Amino acid sequence: MEDSAYEIGTKTRLVFENIYYGNYPKSSYRKLEPNELKKMSKSELAIMRNEIYVRYGYIFIKNGKMDQYFRKQDWYHAEHKNVDRFLNEIEIYNI
């Protein structure tokens, strides 16, 4: 009988930044601190907040500011009018 090595699977390191799309992935996996948010512009805060919804395929008002911005993102797929049931506790806190 010959010695053989069998690979059952591969071990991967889970990195949240690689799972969540967008410029602000941390808003989906950790509670943001007020001092972090104070450093951001109103526009950045709006994008970050809406990215949470967008990750679940939220449909914005057609041709609205957020619709125009997120339709340019290749990872965005508008699918749902309401994504509240998909949000986790951290995302609700950050919103």
C-alpha positions, 0 to 999 in steps of 0.5 A, a space after each residue: 500500500 502506498 502512502 498518500 496524503 488526502 486533503 479534506 479541506 482548506 483552512 482559511 482565515 476569515 477577514 471581515 474586510 474581505 466579506 463586506 462590500 463598500 468603503 465602510 465594511 466595519 459598519 456591519 461587523 463592529 459598533 462604531 465609536 462617536 469619535 470615529 463618526 465626528 471625523 467624517 463629513 455628512 456625505 461620508 456618514 450618509 454613504 456609510 449608513 446606506 452601505 449597510 442597506 445596500 449590502 442586502 440589496 435595498 432599492 432606493 428611490 429611482 434616480 435619487 442621490 443614493 440610487 445614482 451613487 450605488 448603481 455605479 458600484 459593481 457589487 450593488 444589486 437592487 432587490 428589496 424594498 425593505 431589508 430590515 429583517 436582514 440587519 444584524 444588531 451591530 448594523 442597527 446600532 450603527 444606522 
